[in-house]
Structure formats: structure tokens, C-alpha cells
Amino acid sequence: MSTGMFVVLTGVVFFLITCVALLDIARKDFGSIQMKALWAFVTALVPFIGVTVYFLFGFRKGKRPAIDAPVD
């Protein structure tokens, strides 16, 4: 595998991981819109490090909203 191909594949992988992190941030409630915006800002604008920091520290902080179960 050439160096160029490695760089491109690494970039694509990190782009996909960043998209997953941003979707996760969008779905969760972090208590305030400012905290949600801060996590999204750090994740999107700090390449490589932002996603890693989110998955290490922020992933468990947010709470998924409760989904109403259908009543039978």
C-alpha cells in the first residue's frame, strides 16, 4: 500500500468516525445547548483529537432522551 493511499484511507476513516460522533451528539441531551454546542465544536473543528476526546470523556455524559413505548 502506498503512502498516499494510506493517508486517504486514514482521512476517510476519521471523517466517518467524526460523522458518527456528531450524530451521537445531536441525539443526546447534555443538559444545556451550550454544552452540546461545545462538544460539537470540539469534535468537528479539532481534527483527530476532538473525536478521541469525545469518545473518551463525552460519550457517557450525554443522555439519550426516553422513547415513549407504544401502549397496547
C-alpha positions as MATLAB code, in Angstrom:
seq = 'MSTGMFVVLTGVVFFLITCVALLDIARKDFGSIQMKALWAFVTALVPFIGVTVYFLFGFRKGKRPAIDAPVD';
ca = [
       0.000    0.000    0.000;
       1.397    3.350   -0.979;
       1.743    6.263    1.427;
      -0.838    8.298   -0.465;
      -3.423    5.525   -0.244;
      -2.756    5.156    3.494;
      -3.270    8.878    4.075;
      -6.516    8.897    2.090;
      -7.913    5.831    3.880;
      -6.979    7.271    7.280;
      -8.727   10.518    6.378;
     -11.875    8.693    5.260;
     -11.961    6.608    8.451;
     -11.594    9.666   10.678;
     -14.243   11.510    8.654;
     -16.714    8.659    9.182;
     -15.895    8.469   12.900;
     -16.415   12.238   13.159;
     -19.822   11.891   11.476;
     -20.814    9.152   13.944;
     -19.722   11.321   16.871;
     -21.651   14.350   15.579;
     -24.804   12.268   15.097;
     -24.423   10.931   18.626;
     -24.019   14.466   19.975;
     -27.121   15.593   18.074;
     -29.222   12.793   19.584;
     -28.145   13.226   23.209;
     -29.136   15.724   25.872;
     -26.124   17.293   27.577;
     -28.142   19.430   29.981;
     -27.775   22.657   28.033;
     -27.473   23.743   24.441;
     -24.112   25.350   25.255;
     -22.609   22.006   26.311;
     -23.965   20.319   23.199;
     -22.526   23.088   21.026;
     -19.174   22.866   22.810;
     -18.904   19.112   22.226;
     -19.922   19.518   18.583;
     -17.444   22.376   18.124;
     -14.543   20.454   19.647;
     -15.406   17.264   17.774;
     -15.806   18.912   14.374;
     -13.083   21.542   14.437;
     -10.190   19.800   16.163;
      -9.162   17.083   13.728;
      -8.397   13.625   15.133;
      -8.060   14.832   18.727;
     -11.629   16.134   19.075;
     -13.219   12.803   18.196;
     -10.868   10.942   20.520;
     -11.613   13.323   23.400;
     -15.358   12.992   22.792;
     -15.318    9.195   22.818;
     -13.081    9.110   25.918;
     -14.865   11.751   28.025;
     -18.100   12.989   26.466;
     -19.702    9.826   25.123;
     -21.049    8.754   28.528;
     -22.005   12.255   29.721;
     -24.927   12.818   27.414;
     -28.211   11.070   27.979;
     -30.431    9.715   25.286;
     -33.982   11.011   25.535;
     -36.535    8.466   26.702;
     -38.532    6.955   23.897;
     -42.212    6.529   24.607;
     -43.166    2.896   24.297;
     -46.374    2.190   22.406;
     -49.314    1.455   24.678;
     -51.147   -1.790   23.933;
];
